[in-house]
Each structure stands twice: as structure tokens, then as C-alpha cells.
Amino acid sequence: MRIDIVTAFPDLVRSPLEESIIKRAQKKGLVDIRVHDLRDYTIDRHHQVDDYPYGGGSGMVMKPEPFFRCLDVILNSTRIPKRRVIYMTPQGKVFNQKMANELARENHLIFLCGHYKAVDERVIEALVTDEISIGDYVLTGGELPALVVIDAVVRLIPGVLSDPESAATDSFQQELLDCPYYTRPEEYRGMKVPDVLLSGDHKKIKQWRFEQSLKRTKERRSDLLKSRKEE
Ligand code: J9Q
């Protein structure tokens, strides 16, 4: 998979891609992630990426030209025929595991990150195929949301996780919250690991974990159980 990130703040996204699972996925050649600095695609001598909004009002709007020019370069650098151009915005469809699974099947994802108040609407109209939100809160820009989506997607690419079983049983992949987990020591500051986990009875352990998942989901996220029935 090829992933391009278009941003005016490239340093904001670089280091998270150089750690943990995403780093390993790149090393294994399973994903090729490239970061593009919008300032390299500006057309004026001050390398301006934003400007005042037509019609007035507070906040700045990101200029269209750097996005268009950067997209031209990206599209000319690959022969991958199909791509999704994703704009991270609170106005988008709220991201979930189903969307992560869908995006993990693509060969080329391009993330456009806005900063400041907005991006010129012509960018969204002409270039963007998907508008995605990661939830209802105010952020400074699309960089952190893009990293969230990239993390969720990259770990689903076949071969990225060493234990595919672990991925399949993760929270949400089965549409339930995860059960509690314990490791050594068996007792710590008077707190004991549940007996069933030490029993060696794998059938009983599996049943206990499912019950715990269900109980937690009912208590904390009953909305998940409802949407599960609706599907
Ligand atoms: C770009 N708040 O918020 C939630 N998902 C995406 C966003 C977002 C934001 C500001 C700028 C994206």
C-alpha cells in the first residue's frame, strides 16, 4: 500500500510513523508512506499556504494552489490506477472499524490535512473522494486525525501483525469491548488474578472472557449492542 500525507506541518506527522507497528510495516515493505510539505508547492515568494477568507470573518483559509500542485506531483509519481483522497474534517463521516477494514483493501490513500479554520472548498470539490471525522471535538488541524486513521488501517494490512489471531479478536473487530487481561504476578498488593484464568480450562476461559466483554459492553457502550443487531 502507498500512503501520501499532504500537510503544512510535516514534522507533526513524521515521528509517529517511525515507531512501533507502522515503522515495522514500512521496514517490511508492506506500506510506503510519504510526507509532503505544502510549502514546497506554494507559488509565491513568501511560501504562503493560507490567506484571508472571502466575505470576511475570523480565521484563515488554506489556499487551493499548493494542494492541487502537490496532488499533480503525487499522481505523476505512481502508476497505481485507483486511489482514495481523504480530507480529515469534523464535517466528514465518523470513522469506525468498518471504514478501517474498507480502506485497508485499497492500494493508494492520500490524506489532505487542513490546518487553521478551513481549506478552500474547491480542493474538496475537485480532489477529495472521502471526508472523514474522528469524532466531535475541536482540533488544530487534520494531522493527528490522519495519523489515527493511518494507524487503524496499516495494522490491518496482511502481514503487518505477527499474530493475525490477536487482530481478529481485538475490541471492535468483533463489535464488543475487550475483556480484562492479567499477567504475572498472580497476586499484587492483595489483588488476585481471577481463578478461572489460572485453571487451564480453555473452554471455561473463553466463556468467561466473552461474558466479561458482554457485561462491559452493556454497562459502558450499550449503543454497540443495538447497532450490532441492526446490521
Ligand atoms: C481538521 N477538528 O476533528 C475530528 N475529526 C477531524 C477533525 C478535524 C478538526 C480540525 C481540523 C480535522
Residues whose N, C-alpha, C, O or C-beta is under 5 A from the ligand:
A	BS01	J9Q	M88 T89 P90 G114 I132 S133 I134 G135 Y137 V138 L139 T140 G141 G142 P145
